[in-house]
Amino acid sequence: MAKATSFAEKAAKAAGKKGHICPTCGQHITTVKLVTSERSPVKSSWKFNQRFVAVCKCNEKEIYG
């Protein structure tokens, strides 16, 4: 049977997570899902484009608008 992990072990593991750091601003990079809507030229209906984007302090305003 597996050893049960305590809350202290879980909290220490979550606090010690290493992420990517932006070389420009030095902040942590967060990956978010960006959904944009575009009008289709053929059927004139709406199309939703989904992509994952890395966001940090230096490019936050460019992505969020």
CHARMM-style PDB file with segment names, atoms N, HN, CA, C and O in Angstrom:
ATOM      1  N   MET     1       0.841  -1.180   0.000  1.00  0.00      PROA
ATOM      2  CA  MET     1       0.000   0.000   0.000  1.00  0.00      PROA
ATOM      3  C   MET     1       0.889   1.248   0.000  1.00  0.00      PROA
ATOM      4  O   MET     1       1.938   1.261   0.645  1.00  0.00      PROA
ATOM      5  N   ALA     2       0.485   2.273  -0.704  1.00  0.00      PROA
ATOM      6  HN  ALA     2      -0.367   2.263  -1.228  1.00  0.00      PROA
ATOM      7  CA  ALA     2       1.290   3.485  -0.847  1.00  0.00      PROA
ATOM      8  C   ALA     2       1.252   4.322   0.422  1.00  0.00      PROA
ATOM      9  O   ALA     2       0.282   4.308   1.179  1.00  0.00      PROA
ATOM     10  N   LYS     3       2.345   5.052   0.625  1.00  0.00      PROA
ATOM     11  HN  LYS     3       3.133   5.063   0.009  1.00  0.00      PROA
ATOM     12  CA  LYS     3       2.442   5.925   1.788  1.00  0.00      PROA
ATOM     13  C   LYS     3       1.592   7.174   1.547  1.00  0.00      PROA
ATOM     14  O   LYS     3       1.675   7.784   0.481  1.00  0.00      PROA
ATOM     15  N   ALA     4       0.793   7.546   2.513  1.00  0.00      PROA
ATOM     16  HN  ALA     4       0.726   7.051   3.379  1.00  0.00      PROA
ATOM     17  CA  ALA     4      -0.041   8.739   2.392  1.00  0.00      PROA
ATOM     18  C   ALA     4       0.829   9.983   2.569  1.00  0.00      PROA
ATOM     19  O   ALA     4       1.671  10.038   3.465  1.00  0.00      PROA
ATOM     20  N   THR     5       0.621  10.971   1.717  1.00  0.00      PROA
ATOM     21  HN  THR     5      -0.063  10.927   0.989  1.00  0.00      PROA
ATOM     22  CA  THR     5       1.392  12.202   1.840  1.00  0.00      PROA
ATOM     23  C   THR     5       0.661  13.168   2.758  1.00  0.00      PROA
ATOM     24  O   THR     5      -0.563  13.289   2.709  1.00  0.00      PROA
ATOM     25  N   SER     6       1.425  13.849   3.589  1.00  0.00      PROA
ATOM     26  HN  SER     6       2.419  13.751   3.629  1.00  0.00      PROA
ATOM     27  CA  SER     6       0.829  14.796   4.518  1.00  0.00      PROA
ATOM     28  C   SER     6       0.603  16.136   3.823  1.00  0.00      PROA
ATOM     29  O   SER     6       1.091  16.371   2.718  1.00  0.00      PROA
ATOM     30  N   PHE     7      -0.137  16.997   4.487  1.00  0.00      PROA
ATOM     31  HN  PHE     7      -0.534  16.806   5.384  1.00  0.00      PROA
ATOM     32  CA  PHE     7      -0.408  18.313   3.921  1.00  0.00      PROA
ATOM     33  C   PHE     7       0.870  19.129   3.808  1.00  0.00      PROA
ATOM     34  O   PHE     7       1.037  19.884   2.851  1.00  0.00      PROA
ATOM     35  N   ALA     8       1.767  18.988   4.763  1.00  0.00      PROA
ATOM     36  HN  ALA     8       1.631  18.374   5.540  1.00  0.00      PROA
ATOM     37  CA  ALA     8       3.030  19.732   4.730  1.00  0.00      PROA
ATOM     38  C   ALA     8       3.873  19.324   3.525  1.00  0.00      PROA
ATOM     39  O   ALA     8       4.512  20.172   2.902  1.00  0.00      PROA
ATOM     40  N   GLU     9       3.881  18.046   3.194  1.00  0.00      PROA
ATOM     41  HN  GLU     9       3.362  17.356   3.700  1.00  0.00      PROA
ATOM     42  CA  GLU     9       4.633  17.582   2.030  1.00  0.00      PROA
ATOM     43  C   GLU     9       4.018  18.117   0.738  1.00  0.00      PROA
ATOM     44  O   GLU     9       4.742  18.511  -0.176  1.00  0.00      PROA
ATOM     45  N   LYS    10       2.691  18.131   0.659  1.00  0.00      PROA
ATOM     46  HN  LYS    10       2.103  17.811   1.402  1.00  0.00      PROA
ATOM     47  CA  LYS    10       2.017  18.656  -0.527  1.00  0.00      PROA
ATOM     48  C   LYS    10       2.281  20.156  -0.692  1.00  0.00      PROA
ATOM     49  O   LYS    10       2.519  20.627  -1.804  1.00  0.00      PROA
ATOM     50  N   ALA    11       2.239  20.900   0.413  1.00  0.00      PROA
ATOM     51  HN  ALA    11       2.046  20.517   1.316  1.00  0.00      PROA
ATOM     52  CA  ALA    11       2.474  22.342   0.355  1.00  0.00      PROA
ATOM     53  C   ALA    11       3.915  22.648  -0.038  1.00  0.00      PROA
ATOM     54  O   ALA    11       4.163  23.589  -0.791  1.00  0.00      PROA
ATOM     55  N   ALA    12       4.857  21.872   0.457  1.00  0.00      PROA
ATOM     56  HN  ALA    12       4.656  21.107   1.068  1.00  0.00      PROA
ATOM     57  CA  ALA    12       6.260  22.084   0.112  1.00  0.00      PROA
ATOM     58  C   ALA    12       6.506  21.787  -1.360  1.00  0.00      PROA
ATOM     59  O   ALA    12       7.289  22.474  -2.015  1.00  0.00      PROA
ATOM     60  N   LYS    13       5.844  20.773  -1.873  1.00  0.00      PROA
ATOM     61  HN  LYS    13       5.207  20.215  -1.341  1.00  0.00      PROA
ATOM     62  CA  LYS    13       5.998  20.428  -3.287  1.00  0.00      PROA
ATOM     63  C   LYS    13       5.414  21.526  -4.176  1.00  0.00      PROA
ATOM     64  O   LYS    13       6.011  21.878  -5.194  1.00  0.00      PROA
ATOM     65  N   ALA    14       4.256  22.069  -3.804  1.00  0.00      PROA
ATOM     66  HN  ALA    14       3.771  21.784  -2.977  1.00  0.00      PROA
ATOM     67  CA  ALA    14       3.622  23.121  -4.596  1.00  0.00      PROA
ATOM     68  C   ALA    14       4.427  24.416  -4.547  1.00  0.00      PROA
ATOM     69  O   ALA    14       4.495  25.134  -5.545  1.00  0.00      PROA
ATOM     70  N   ALA    15       5.033  24.722  -3.412  1.00  0.00      PROA
ATOM     71  HN  ALA    15       4.977  24.138  -2.602  1.00  0.00      PROA
ATOM     72  CA  ALA    15       5.812  25.954  -3.281  1.00  0.00      PROA
ATOM     73  C   ALA    15       7.130  25.866  -4.029  1.00  0.00      PROA
ATOM     74  O   ALA    15       7.680  26.891  -4.433  1.00  0.00      PROA
ATOM     75  N   GLY    16       7.636  24.680  -4.216  1.00  0.00      PROA
ATOM     76  HN  GLY    16       7.190  23.847  -3.888  1.00  0.00      PROA
ATOM     77  CA  GLY    16       8.924  24.519  -4.863  1.00  0.00      PROA
ATOM     78  C   GLY    16       8.853  24.307  -6.351  1.00  0.00      PROA
ATOM     79  O   GLY    16       9.848  23.918  -6.963  1.00  0.00      PROA
ATOM     80  N   LYS    17       7.693  24.553  -6.962  1.00  0.00      PROA
ATOM     81  HN  LYS    17       6.885  24.868  -6.465  1.00  0.00      PROA
ATOM     82  CA  LYS    17       7.561  24.339  -8.405  1.00  0.00      PROA
ATOM     83  C   LYS    17       8.451  25.312  -9.160  1.00  0.00      PROA
ATOM     84  O   LYS    17       8.478  26.507  -8.866  1.00  0.00      PROA
ATOM     85  N   LYS    18       9.160  24.799 -10.110  1.00  0.00      PROA
ATOM     86  HN  LYS    18       9.138  23.828 -10.348  1.00  0.00      PROA
ATOM     87  CA  LYS    18      10.028  25.619 -10.945  1.00  0.00      PROA
ATOM     88  C   LYS    18       9.320  25.861 -12.270  1.00  0.00      PROA
ATOM     89  O   LYS    18       8.766  24.936 -12.863  1.00  0.00      PROA
ATOM     90  N   GLY    19       9.339  27.072 -12.718  1.00  0.00      PROA
ATOM     91  HN  GLY    19       9.790  27.823 -12.236  1.00  0.00      PROA
ATOM     92  CA  GLY    19       8.728  27.406 -13.995  1.00  0.00      PROA
ATOM     93  C   GLY    19       9.749  28.060 -14.893  1.00  0.00      PROA
ATOM     94  O   GLY    19      10.913  28.219 -14.527  1.00  0.00      PROA
ATOM     95  N   HSD    20       9.305  28.432 -16.056  1.00  0.00      PROA
ATOM     96  HN  HSD    20       8.359  28.303 -16.353  1.00  0.00      PROA
ATOM     97  CA  HSD    20      10.182  29.130 -16.980  1.00  0.00      PROA
ATOM     98  C   HSD    20      10.234  30.599 -16.591  1.00  0.00      PROA
ATOM     99  O   HSD    20       9.237  31.170 -16.148  1.00  0.00      PROA
ATOM    100  N   ILE    21      11.396  31.201 -16.758  1.00  0.00      PROA
ATOM    101  HN  ILE    21      12.205  30.738 -17.118  1.00  0.00      PROA
ATOM    102  CA  ILE    21      11.582  32.605 -16.435  1.00  0.00      PROA
ATOM    103  C   ILE    21      11.913  33.356 -17.716  1.00  0.00      PROA
ATOM    104  O   ILE    21      12.735  32.907 -18.514  1.00  0.00      PROA
ATOM    105  N   CYS    22      11.277  34.486 -17.905  1.00  0.00      PROA
ATOM    106  HN  CYS    22      10.609  34.851 -17.257  1.00  0.00      PROA
ATOM    107  CA  CYS    22      11.481  35.300 -19.101  1.00  0.00      PROA
ATOM    108  C   CYS    22      12.886  35.908 -19.077  1.00  0.00      PROA
ATOM    109  O   CYS    22      13.282  36.498 -18.072  1.00  0.00      PROA
ATOM    110  N   PRO    23      13.640  35.771 -20.168  1.00  0.00      PROA
ATOM    111  CA  PRO    23      14.979  36.355 -20.187  1.00  0.00      PROA
ATOM    112  C   PRO    23      14.965  37.882 -20.275  1.00  0.00      PROA
ATOM    113  O   PRO    23      15.960  38.524 -19.936  1.00  0.00      PROA
ATOM    114  N   THR    24      13.860  38.472 -20.724  1.00  0.00      PROA
ATOM    115  HN  THR    24      13.052  37.950 -21.000  1.00  0.00      PROA
ATOM    116  CA  THR    24      13.787  39.923 -20.871  1.00  0.00      PROA
ATOM    117  C   THR    24      13.470  40.619 -19.553  1.00  0.00      PROA
ATOM    118  O   THR    24      14.197  41.517 -19.130  1.00  0.00      PROA
ATOM    119  N   CYS    25      12.377  40.198 -18.902  1.00  0.00      PROA
ATOM    120  HN  CYS    25      11.787  39.468 -19.247  1.00  0.00      PROA
ATOM    121  CA  CYS    25      11.943  40.900 -17.691  1.00  0.00      PROA
ATOM    122  C   CYS    25      12.257  40.144 -16.404  1.00  0.00      PROA
ATOM    123  O   CYS    25      12.219  40.740 -15.328  1.00  0.00      PROA
ATOM    124  N   GLY    26      12.565  38.860 -16.482  1.00  0.00      PROA
ATOM    125  HN  GLY    26      12.596  38.376 -17.357  1.00  0.00      PROA
ATOM    126  CA  GLY    26      12.913  38.088 -15.294  1.00  0.00      PROA
ATOM    127  C   GLY    26      11.724  37.571 -14.507  1.00  0.00      PROA
ATOM    128  O   GLY    26      11.912  37.028 -13.418  1.00  0.00      PROA
ATOM    129  N   GLN    27      10.511  37.717 -15.011  1.00  0.00      PROA
ATOM    130  HN  GLN    27      10.358  38.158 -15.896  1.00  0.00      PROA
ATOM    131  CA  GLN    27       9.312  37.235 -14.330  1.00  0.00      PROA
ATOM    132  C   GLN    27       8.971  35.827 -14.794  1.00  0.00      PROA
ATOM    133  O   GLN    27       9.468  35.362 -15.820  1.00  0.00      PROA
ATOM    134  N   HSD    28       8.111  35.149 -14.024  1.00  0.00      PROA
ATOM    135  HN  HSD    28       7.707  35.526 -13.191  1.00  0.00      PROA
ATOM    136  CA  HSD    28       7.677  33.808 -14.405  1.00  0.00      PROA
ATOM    137  C   HSD    28       6.774  33.876 -15.630  1.00  0.00      PROA
ATOM    138  O   HSD    28       5.980  34.805 -15.782  1.00  0.00      PROA
ATOM    139  N   ILE    29       6.905  32.891 -16.490  1.00  0.00      PROA
ATOM    140  HN  ILE    29       7.550  32.136 -16.366  1.00  0.00      PROA
ATOM    141  CA  ILE    29       6.084  32.810 -17.692  1.00  0.00      PROA
ATOM    142  C   ILE    29       4.899  31.895 -17.410  1.00  0.00      PROA
ATOM    143  O   ILE    29       5.074  30.769 -16.944  1.00  0.00      PROA
ATOM    144  N   THR    30       3.705  32.375 -17.692  1.00  0.00      PROA
ATOM    145  HN  THR    30       3.563  33.290 -18.071  1.00  0.00      PROA
ATOM    146  CA  THR    30       2.478  31.619 -17.502  1.00  0.00      PROA
ATOM    147  C   THR    30       1.904  31.272 -18.864  1.00  0.00      PROA
ATOM    148  O   THR    30       1.854  32.121 -19.753  1.00  0.00      PROA
ATOM    149  N   THR    31       1.473  30.037 -19.031  1.00  0.00      PROA
ATOM    150  HN  THR    31       1.514  29.347 -18.308  1.00  0.00      PROA
ATOM    151  CA  THR    31       0.856  29.618 -20.280  1.00  0.00      PROA
ATOM    152  C   THR    31      -0.657  29.740 -20.149  1.00  0.00      PROA
ATOM    153  O   THR    31      -1.256  29.180 -19.231  1.00  0.00      PROA
ATOM    154  N   VAL    32      -1.270  30.476 -21.072  1.00  0.00      PROA
ATOM    155  HN  VAL    32      -0.783  30.931 -21.817  1.00  0.00      PROA
ATOM    156  CA  VAL    32      -2.719  30.664 -21.068  1.00  0.00      PROA
ATOM    157  C   VAL    32      -3.281  30.267 -22.422  1.00  0.00      PROA
ATOM    158  O   VAL    32      -2.570  30.266 -23.427  1.00  0.00      PROA
ATOM    159  N   LYS    33      -4.561  29.930 -22.438  1.00  0.00      PROA
ATOM    160  HN  LYS    33      -5.138  29.931 -21.622  1.00  0.00      PROA
ATOM    161  CA  LYS    33      -5.241  29.577 -23.682  1.00  0.00      PROA
ATOM    162  C   LYS    33      -5.927  30.828 -24.223  1.00  0.00      PROA
ATOM    163  O   LYS    33      -6.803  31.396 -23.570  1.00  0.00      PROA
ATOM    164  N   LEU    34      -5.527  31.251 -25.410  1.00  0.00      PROA
ATOM    165  HN  LEU    34      -4.815  30.790 -25.941  1.00  0.00      PROA
ATOM    166  CA  LEU    34      -6.062  32.447 -26.037  1.00  0.00      PROA
ATOM    167  C   LEU    34      -7.077  32.036 -27.097  1.00  0.00      PROA
ATOM    168  O   LEU    34      -6.753  31.294 -28.025  1.00  0.00      PROA
ATOM    169  N   VAL    35      -8.303  32.522 -26.954  1.00  0.00      PROA
ATOM    170  HN  VAL    35      -8.567  33.125 -26.201  1.00  0.00      PROA
ATOM    171  CA  VAL    35      -9.375  32.216 -27.903  1.00  0.00      PROA
ATOM    172  C   VAL    35      -9.752  33.511 -28.608  1.00  0.00      PROA
ATOM    173  O   VAL    35     -10.157  34.481 -27.967  1.00  0.00      PROA
ATOM    174  N   THR    36      -9.616  33.521 -29.925  1.00  0.00      PROA
ATOM    175  HN  THR    36      -9.287  32.733 -30.446  1.00  0.00      PROA
ATOM    176  CA  THR    36      -9.994  34.688 -30.714  1.00  0.00      PROA
ATOM    177  C   THR    36     -11.103  34.298 -31.680  1.00  0.00      PROA
ATOM    178  O   THR    36     -11.148  33.163 -32.155  1.00  0.00      PROA
ATOM    179  N   SER    37     -11.992  35.230 -31.969  1.00  0.00      PROA
ATOM    180  HN  SER    37     -11.956  36.152 -31.583  1.00  0.00      PROA
ATOM    181  CA  SER    37     -13.087  34.963 -32.906  1.00  0.00      PROA
ATOM    182  C   SER    37     -12.835  35.737 -34.192  1.00  0.00      PROA
ATOM    183  O   SER    37     -12.453  36.907 -34.166  1.00  0.00      PROA
ATOM    184  N   GLU    38     -13.053  35.071 -35.307  1.00  0.00      PROA
ATOM    185  HN  GLU    38     -13.363  34.120 -35.328  1.00  0.00      PROA
ATOM    186  CA  GLU    38     -12.865  35.684 -36.617  1.00  0.00      PROA
ATOM    187  C   GLU    38     -14.082  35.403 -37.481  1.00  0.00      PROA
ATOM    188  O   GLU    38     -14.731  34.365 -37.352  1.00  0.00      PROA
ATOM    189  N   ARG    39     -14.371  36.329 -38.346  1.00  0.00      PROA
ATOM    190  HN  ARG    39     -13.843  37.172 -38.451  1.00  0.00      PROA
ATOM    191  CA  ARG    39     -15.478  36.167 -39.288  1.00  0.00      PROA
ATOM    192  C   ARG    39     -14.970  35.401 -40.503  1.00  0.00      PROA
ATOM    193  O   ARG    39     -13.975  35.799 -41.110  1.00  0.00      PROA
ATOM    194  N   SER    40     -15.631  34.318 -40.863  1.00  0.00      PROA
ATOM    195  HN  SER    40     -16.439  33.995 -40.370  1.00  0.00      PROA
ATOM    196  CA  SER    40     -15.248  33.521 -42.020  1.00  0.00      PROA
ATOM    197  C   SER    40     -15.648  34.255 -43.295  1.00  0.00      PROA
ATOM    198  O   SER    40     -16.803  34.659 -43.427  1.00  0.00      PROA
ATOM    199  N   PRO    41     -14.720  34.437 -44.239  1.00  0.00      PROA
ATOM    200  CA  PRO    41     -15.072  35.176 -45.457  1.00  0.00      PROA
ATOM    201  C   PRO    41     -15.990  34.396 -46.397  1.00  0.00      PROA
ATOM    202  O   PRO    41     -16.718  34.995 -47.189  1.00  0.00      PROA
ATOM    203  N   VAL    42     -15.960  33.075 -46.317  1.00  0.00      PROA
ATOM    204  HN  VAL    42     -15.368  32.589 -45.674  1.00  0.00      PROA
ATOM    205  CA  VAL    42     -16.743  32.263 -47.243  1.00  0.00      PROA
ATOM    206  C   VAL    42     -18.213  32.210 -46.830  1.00  0.00      PROA
ATOM    207  O   VAL    42     -19.099  32.541 -47.618  1.00  0.00      PROA
ATOM    208  N   LYS    43     -18.460  31.796 -45.601  1.00  0.00      PROA
ATOM    209  HN  LYS    43     -17.740  31.527 -44.961  1.00  0.00      PROA
ATOM    210  CA  LYS    43     -19.836  31.600 -45.145  1.00  0.00      PROA
ATOM    211  C   LYS    43     -20.349  32.753 -44.286  1.00  0.00      PROA
ATOM    212  O   LYS    43     -21.510  32.756 -43.878  1.00  0.00      PROA
ATOM    213  N   SER    44     -19.497  33.717 -44.016  1.00  0.00      PROA
ATOM    214  HN  SER    44     -18.554  33.714 -44.348  1.00  0.00      PROA
ATOM    215  CA  SER    44     -19.788  34.838 -43.116  1.00  0.00      PROA
ATOM    216  C   SER    44     -20.321  34.350 -41.764  1.00  0.00      PROA
ATOM    217  O   SER    44     -21.251  34.924 -41.198  1.00  0.00      PROA
ATOM    218  N   SER    45     -19.707  33.282 -41.269  1.00  0.00      PROA
ATOM    219  HN  SER    45     -18.951  32.816 -41.729  1.00  0.00      PROA
ATOM    220  CA  SER    45     -20.026  32.783 -39.938  1.00  0.00      PROA
ATOM    221  C   SER    45     -18.808  33.020 -39.044  1.00  0.00      PROA
ATOM    222  O   SER    45     -17.737  33.392 -39.524  1.00  0.00      PROA
ATOM    223  N   TRP    46     -18.984  32.804 -37.754  1.00  0.00      PROA
ATOM    224  HN  TRP    46     -19.854  32.502 -37.364  1.00  0.00      PROA
ATOM    225  CA  TRP    46     -17.895  33.040 -36.813  1.00  0.00      PROA
ATOM    226  C   TRP    46     -17.072  31.779 -36.621  1.00  0.00      PROA
ATOM    227  O   TRP    46     -17.607  30.672 -36.557  1.00  0.00      PROA
ATOM    228  N   LYS    47     -15.773  31.964 -36.532  1.00  0.00      PROA
ATOM    229  HN  LYS    47     -15.338  32.863 -36.585  1.00  0.00      PROA
ATOM    230  CA  LYS    47     -14.844  30.860 -36.310  1.00  0.00      PROA
ATOM    231  C   LYS    47     -14.007  31.211 -35.082  1.00  0.00      PROA
ATOM    232  O   LYS    47     -13.543  32.344 -34.948  1.00  0.00      PROA
ATOM    233  N   PHE    48     -13.814  30.248 -34.192  1.00  0.00      PROA
ATOM    234  HN  PHE    48     -14.191  29.328 -34.301  1.00  0.00      PROA
ATOM    235  CA  PHE    48     -13.038  30.470 -32.983  1.00  0.00      PROA
ATOM    236  C   PHE    48     -11.683  29.791 -33.116  1.00  0.00      PROA
ATOM    237  O   PHE    48     -11.600  28.582 -33.331  1.00  0.00      PROA
ATOM    238  N   ASN    49     -10.630  30.575 -32.986  1.00  0.00      PROA
ATOM    239  HN  ASN    49     -10.697  31.557 -32.811  1.00  0.00      PROA
ATOM    240  CA  ASN    49      -9.270  30.051 -33.019  1.00  0.00      PROA
ATOM    241  C   ASN    49      -8.757  29.945 -31.593  1.00  0.00      PROA
ATOM    242  O   ASN    49      -8.857  30.893 -30.814  1.00  0.00      PROA
ATOM    243  N   GLN    50      -8.207  28.786 -31.256  1.00  0.00      PROA
ATOM    244  HN  GLN    50      -8.126  28.016 -31.888  1.00  0.00      PROA
ATOM    245  CA  GLN    50      -7.676  28.555 -29.922  1.00  0.00      PROA
ATOM    246  C   GLN    50      -6.197  28.235 -30.031  1.00  0.00      PROA
ATOM    247  O   GLN    50      -5.784  27.424 -30.861  1.00  0.00      PROA
ATOM    248  N   ARG    51      -5.389  28.890 -29.171  1.00  0.00      PROA
ATOM    249  HN  ARG    51      -5.724  29.548 -28.497  1.00  0.00      PROA
ATOM    250  CA  ARG    51      -3.967  28.585 -29.130  1.00  0.00      PROA
ATOM    251  C   ARG    51      -3.441  28.901 -27.743  1.00  0.00      PROA
ATOM    252  O   ARG    51      -4.010  29.715 -27.016  1.00  0.00      PROA
ATOM    253  N   PHE    52      -2.346  28.246 -27.389  1.00  0.00      PROA
ATOM    254  HN  PHE    52      -1.884  27.585 -27.980  1.00  0.00      PROA
ATOM    255  CA  PHE    52      -1.707  28.472 -26.111  1.00  0.00      PROA
ATOM    256  C   PHE    52      -0.595  29.493 -26.293  1.00  0.00      PROA
ATOM    257  O   PHE    52       0.194  29.404 -27.233  1.00  0.00      PROA
ATOM    258  N   VAL    53      -0.538  30.475 -25.376  1.00  0.00      PROA
ATOM    259  HN  VAL    53      -1.180  30.547 -24.612  1.00  0.00      PROA
ATOM    260  CA  VAL    53       0.415  31.567 -25.472  1.00  0.00      PROA
ATOM    261  C   VAL    53       1.143  31.699 -24.139  1.00  0.00      PROA
ATOM    262  O   VAL    53       0.533  31.578 -23.076  1.00  0.00      PROA
ATOM    263  N   ALA    54       2.450  31.946 -24.201  1.00  0.00      PROA
ATOM    264  HN  ALA    54       2.945  32.044 -25.064  1.00  0.00      PROA
ATOM    265  CA  ALA    54       3.241  32.197 -22.999  1.00  0.00      PROA
ATOM    266  C   ALA    54       3.159  33.683 -22.669  1.00  0.00      PROA
ATOM    267  O   ALA    54       3.462  34.527 -23.513  1.00  0.00      PROA
ATOM    268  N   VAL    55       2.745  34.006 -21.432  1.00  0.00      PROA
ATOM    269  HN  VAL    55       2.499  33.321 -20.746  1.00  0.00      PROA
ATOM    270  CA  VAL    55       2.542  35.391 -21.026  1.00  0.00      PROA
ATOM    271  C   VAL    55       3.432  35.707 -19.831  1.00  0.00      PROA
ATOM    272  O   VAL    55       3.508  34.930 -18.879  1.00  0.00      PROA
ATOM    273  N   CYS    56       4.104  36.856 -19.890  1.00  0.00      PROA
ATOM    274  HN  CYS    56       4.043  37.487 -20.663  1.00  0.00      PROA
ATOM    275  CA  CYS    56       4.856  37.378 -18.746  1.00  0.00      PROA
ATOM    276  C   CYS    56       4.611  38.886 -18.694  1.00  0.00      PROA
ATOM    277  O   CYS    56       3.778  39.395 -19.445  1.00  0.00      PROA
ATOM    278  N   LYS    57       5.309  39.600 -17.835  1.00  0.00      PROA
ATOM    279  HN  LYS    57       5.985  39.187 -17.225  1.00  0.00      PROA
ATOM    280  CA  LYS    57       5.074  41.035 -17.674  1.00  0.00      PROA
ATOM    281  C   LYS    57       5.388  41.836 -18.932  1.00  0.00      PROA
ATOM    282  O   LYS    57       4.700  42.814 -19.226  1.00  0.00      PROA
ATOM    283  N   CYS    58       6.423  41.435 -19.682  1.00  0.00      PROA
ATOM    284  HN  CYS    58       6.981  40.640 -19.443  1.00  0.00      PROA
ATOM    285  CA  CYS    58       6.848  42.257 -20.820  1.00  0.00      PROA
ATOM    286  C   CYS    58       5.921  42.132 -22.032  1.00  0.00      PROA
ATOM    287  O   CYS    58       5.888  43.053 -22.849  1.00  0.00      PROA
ATOM    288  N   ASN    59       5.173  41.045 -22.189  1.00  0.00      PROA
ATOM    289  HN  ASN    59       5.200  40.297 -21.526  1.00  0.00      PROA
ATOM    290  CA  ASN    59       4.269  40.921 -23.339  1.00  0.00      PROA
ATOM    291  C   ASN    59       2.803  40.811 -22.921  1.00  0.00      PROA
ATOM    292  O   ASN    59       1.957  40.431 -23.731  1.00  0.00      PROA
ATOM    293  N   GLU    60       2.501  41.133 -21.686  1.00  0.00      PROA
ATOM    294  HN  GLU    60       3.189  41.441 -21.028  1.00  0.00      PROA
ATOM    295  CA  GLU    60       1.137  41.015 -21.165  1.00  0.00      PROA
ATOM    296  C   GLU    60       0.164  41.950 -21.895  1.00  0.00      PROA
ATOM    297  O   GLU    60      -0.942  41.535 -22.240  1.00  0.00      PROA
ATOM    298  N   LYS    61       0.557  43.190 -22.131  1.00  0.00      PROA
ATOM    299  HN  LYS    61       1.456  43.527 -21.851  1.00  0.00      PROA
ATOM    300  CA  LYS    61      -0.343  44.160 -22.769  1.00  0.00      PROA
ATOM    301  C   LYS    61      -0.554  43.849 -24.241  1.00  0.00      PROA
ATOM    302  O   LYS    61      -1.620  44.150 -24.778  1.00  0.00      PROA
ATOM    303  N   GLU    62       0.423  43.259 -24.906  1.00  0.00      PROA
ATOM    304  HN  GLU    62       1.289  43.015 -24.469  1.00  0.00      PROA
ATOM    305  CA  GLU    62       0.271  42.899 -26.312  1.00  0.00      PROA
ATOM    306  C   GLU    62      -0.756  41.785 -26.491  1.00  0.00      PROA
ATOM    307  O   GLU    62      -1.517  41.786 -27.458  1.00  0.00      PROA
ATOM    308  N   ILE    63      -0.775  40.842 -25.564  1.00  0.00      PROA
ATOM    309  HN  ILE    63      -0.157  40.840 -24.779  1.00  0.00      PROA
ATOM    310  CA  ILE    63      -1.651  39.678 -25.692  1.00  0.00      PROA
ATOM    311  C   ILE    63      -3.058  39.981 -25.185  1.00  0.00      PROA
ATOM    312  O   ILE    63      -4.041  39.642 -25.844  1.00  0.00      PROA
ATOM    313  N   TYR    64      -3.161  40.616 -24.019  1.00  0.00      PROA
ATOM    314  HN  TYR    64      -2.362  40.891 -23.483  1.00  0.00      PROA
ATOM    315  CA  TYR    64      -4.478  40.883 -23.446  1.00  0.00      PROA
ATOM    316  C   TYR    64      -5.157  42.102 -24.061  1.00  0.00      PROA
ATOM    317  O   TYR    64      -6.370  42.265 -23.925  1.00  0.00      PROA
ATOM    318  N   GLY    65      -4.408  42.943 -24.723  1.00  0.00      PROA
ATOM    319  HN  GLY    65      -3.423  42.810 -24.833  1.00  0.00      PROA
ATOM    320  CA  GLY    65      -4.993  44.089 -25.426  1.00  0.00      PROA
ATOM    321  C   GLY    65      -5.068  45.306 -24.648  1.00  0.00      PROA
ATOM    322  OT1 GLY    65      -5.543  46.328 -25.144  1.00  0.00      PROA
TER     323      GLY     65
END
